[in-house]
C-alpha cells in the first residue's frame, strides 16, 4: 500500500476505508455518485455517533488519535473550508486557497469540549447547500481548479469532490470502527 506506516494494524486504524486515491479522470456518472456519497455524509456520521455517552465521545479512535468528539468537529471544520474552496474556484481563476492547521484546530477548546450536536447541526444544511451547488455544475465547471500551497499543486473540482466524499466516509469509519471494537451498541 502506498504511504504505508509500516504497521498494518495502525494503518488500518488510521485509514479504515483506505487512503484516498484520485482517479485520472471522472465521468459524469462518477460525479453523480460522488455527490450522492457526499450528500449522505451527515446522516452517516449522525448514525455513527448516535447515543454515544460523554465518556465514549472522549475516547480516541486510535492511539494518539483524536477523540470521537474531535472527529465530529473536524468534519464540520473541514467541510466548511471545502465549501468555501469550491465557491472560490467557481468564481475566481485558479485561486490560491488558505490552508489551515487541522491538528491545531482540533486542539482548540471548542473542538475538545463543545457538544457534537453543534457540528452535526452545521453539517446537514452545509451539505444541503453544497450538494445543491454541485448538482448545478456543468462539465467545464468540474475542470476548474484551486491551488493548494501546502500541497504545491492544483486540484480540479472533480478531484476535490472525490476527496471530500472520501473524507466524510473516512472519519465516519473512525467512529463506527471504534464503536465496533469497543462493543458499544448502536
Backbone torsions as a table, in degrees:
resi	resn	phi	psi	omega
1	UNK	NA	135.8	178.5
2	UNK	-63.5	143.7	176.5
3	UNK	63.7	21.6	-177.4
4	UNK	-62.6	147.2	-178.3
5	UNK	-82.6	-12.3	-175.4
6	UNK	99.4	-24.9	178.5
7	UNK	-110.9	102.4	-176.8
8	UNK	-59.7	-34.4	179.5
9	UNK	-65.6	-44.0	177.9
10	UNK	-66.3	-39.9	178.1
11	UNK	-59.9	-41.1	179.2
12	UNK	-65.9	-35.3	177.1
13	UNK	-71.8	-39.5	-179.1
14	UNK	-71.2	-36.5	-174.3
15	UNK	-131.1	69.2	-175.2
16	UNK	-63.6	-20.9	175.9
17	UNK	-107.8	12.5	-176.7
18	UNK	87.0	163.9	177.3
19	UNK	-75.4	153.2	177.1
20	UNK	-69.6	134.5	174.0
21	UNK	-132.8	117.3	178.9
22	UNK	-72.4	147.1	173.2
23	UNK	-86.4	157.9	176.9
24	UNK	-64.0	-31.1	177.5
25	UNK	-155.3	165.4	-178.0
26	UNK	-128.8	128.3	177.4
27	UNK	-79.8	169.7	176.4
28	UNK	-60.0	-39.7	178.0
29	UNK	-64.7	-42.9	176.5
30	UNK	-56.0	-46.2	-177.4
31	UNK	-64.4	-41.2	177.0
32	UNK	-61.0	-43.4	179.8
33	UNK	-66.1	-38.9	178.1
34	UNK	-65.7	-41.2	177.2
35	UNK	-61.9	-43.4	178.1
36	UNK	-61.0	-41.5	177.9
37	UNK	-63.6	-43.5	178.6
38	UNK	-62.8	-40.8	-179.5
39	UNK	-61.1	-34.7	-178.5
40	UNK	-80.1	-11.1	-174.9
41	UNK	-52.2	-53.2	-178.8
42	UNK	-60.5	-39.7	-180.0
43	UNK	-65.8	-41.5	179.8
44	UNK	-66.8	-40.2	177.3
45	UNK	-65.8	-40.6	178.1
46	UNK	-59.4	-40.7	177.9
47	UNK	-64.6	-41.0	-178.6
48	UNK	-64.1	-34.4	-176.4
49	UNK	-97.8	-8.1	-175.5
50	UNK	-53.7	125.9	174.3
51	UNK	79.4	2.9	179.3
52	UNK	-69.2	137.5	178.7
53	UNK	-78.8	169.3	176.3
54	UNK	-57.9	-41.3	178.6
55	UNK	-64.6	-42.4	179.5
56	UNK	-65.0	-38.5	178.5
57	UNK	-66.2	-21.9	178.7
58	UNK	-89.6	5.7	-179.8
59	UNK	-88.1	126.2	175.6
60	UNK	-66.8	143.6	-180.0
61	UNK	-73.6	-16.5	175.1
62	UNK	-156.8	161.6	175.9
63	UNK	-57.1	127.0	-179.5
64	UNK	79.2	3.2	-178.2
65	UNK	-96.2	176.6	176.9
66	UNK	-68.7	158.7	171.4
67	UNK	-76.2	165.0	176.7
68	UNK	-57.5	-38.0	178.2
69	UNK	-61.2	-47.3	-179.4
70	UNK	-63.4	-36.0	178.0
71	UNK	-60.4	-47.0	-179.4
72	UNK	-60.4	-47.1	-179.3
73	UNK	-65.9	-35.0	177.8
74	UNK	-62.7	-42.9	180.0
75	UNK	-59.4	-43.9	178.2
76	UNK	-62.7	-46.1	178.7
77	UNK	-58.0	-49.7	-176.1
78	UNK	-63.8	-44.8	-176.0
79	UNK	-74.7	-27.0	171.8
80	UNK	-65.3	-43.1	177.0
81	UNK	-63.2	-41.8	-179.1
82	UNK	-62.5	-44.2	179.2
83	UNK	-57.5	-44.5	178.3
84	UNK	-64.2	-39.1	179.4
85	UNK	-63.1	-41.2	177.6
86	UNK	-61.9	-44.5	-178.3
87	UNK	-65.0	-38.6	176.8
88	UNK	-63.1	-45.9	-178.5
89	UNK	-64.6	-29.3	179.5
90	UNK	-81.6	-16.1	-175.3
91	UNK	-118.8	-6.2	178.8
92	UNK	-133.0	157.9	177.3
93	UNK	-84.9	112.5	175.6
94	UNK	43.4	59.3	-178.8
95	UNK	-66.0	151.5	170.6
96	UNK	-89.6	120.6	-177.8
97	UNK	-85.2	162.0	178.5
98	UNK	-93.3	112.8	174.3
99	UNK	-71.3	164.1	175.2
100	UNK	-139.9	154.4	-177.9
101	UNK	-87.4	92.0	-174.4
102	UNK	-60.5	-33.9	178.6
103	UNK	-64.0	-42.6	179.2
104	UNK	-71.0	-36.8	175.5
105	UNK	-60.4	-39.2	-179.9
106	UNK	-65.9	-18.4	179.5
107	UNK	-94.8	-5.9	178.1
108	UNK	-67.4	153.7	-173.1
109	UNK	-55.5	-41.0	-178.1
110	UNK	-66.5	-35.3	178.4
111	UNK	-68.0	-29.9	-176.6
112	UNK	-92.5	-19.4	-172.5
113	UNK	-130.4	-20.4	-175.3
114	UNK	-66.4	147.7	175.1
115	UNK	-59.1	139.1	-179.6
116	UNK	-64.5	-22.4	-179.6
117	UNK	-58.4	-29.4	179.0
118	UNK	-63.8	-47.9	179.5
119	UNK	-72.6	-35.2	177.5
120	UNK	-63.2	-38.5	178.9
121	UNK	-67.4	-28.3	176.1
122	UNK	-74.3	-39.5	-171.5
123	UNK	-64.9	-41.7	-176.1
124	UNK	-60.5	-55.1	179.3
125	UNK	-70.1	-30.8	176.6
126	UNK	-60.6	-49.4	179.4
127	UNK	-66.1	-34.7	178.2
128	UNK	-61.8	-44.8	177.6
129	UNK	-66.9	-44.9	-178.3
130	UNK	-60.5	-46.7	-179.5
131	UNK	-65.1	-40.1	176.8
132	UNK	-58.8	-43.9	177.4
133	UNK	-63.3	-47.9	-176.7
134	UNK	-61.4	-39.0	-178.7
135	UNK	-70.4	-14.4	179.0
136	UNK	-90.0	-8.7	-173.4
137	UNK	-72.4	146.2	175.7
138	UNK	-96.6	168.0	-176.7
139	UNK	-53.4	-43.3	-178.4
140	UNK	-65.6	-30.7	-179.1
141	UNK	-62.8	-35.1	-177.3
142	UNK	-67.2	-17.4	178.7
143	UNK	-89.1	-9.5	178.1
144	UNK	-62.5	152.4	-171.8
145	UNK	-131.2	159.1	163.7
146	UNK	-129.8	153.0	179.1
147	UNK	-98.4	129.1	178.8
148	UNK	-106.9	104.3	-174.8
149	UNK	-63.2	-28.9	179.2
150	UNK	-66.2	-35.0	179.3
151	UNK	-94.3	-13.1	178.3
152	UNK	67.3	29.5	-179.5
153	UNK	-155.9	169.1	177.3
154	UNK	-91.7	155.5	173.9
155	UNK	-125.0	131.9	171.6
156	UNK	-76.5	160.4	176.9
157	UNK	-66.2	-29.5	176.3
158	UNK	-63.6	-47.4	178.5
159	UNK	-64.9	-40.8	179.6
160	UNK	-62.9	-40.3	176.5
161	UNK	-59.2	-47.6	179.9
162	UNK	-59.5	-41.8	-178.9
163	UNK	-65.4	-41.7	-178.1
164	UNK	-77.2	-29.6	172.2
165	UNK	-62.5	-45.6	176.1
166	UNK	-61.3	-44.0	-175.0
167	UNK	-56.3	-46.8	179.0
168	UNK	-62.5	-42.5	179.1
169	UNK	-66.9	-38.9	178.6
170	UNK	-57.6	-50.2	-177.8
171	UNK	-76.6	-31.7	173.4
172	UNK	-61.6	-40.7	178.4
173	UNK	-66.2	-30.3	174.1
174	UNK	-56.6	-47.6	-177.1
175	UNK	-72.7	-46.5	-176.7
176	UNK	-67.9	-34.1	177.9
177	UNK	-73.0	-36.0	173.0
178	UNK	-59.4	-47.4	-179.0
179	UNK	-58.7	-44.0	-179.9
180	UNK	-66.5	-45.0	-179.9
181	UNK	-62.5	-37.3	-178.3
182	UNK	-81.8	-11.3	-179.2
183	UNK	74.6	24.5	179.0
184	UNK	-78.1	132.9	179.8
185	UNK	-69.5	149.8	177.5
186	UNK	-97.7	NA	NA
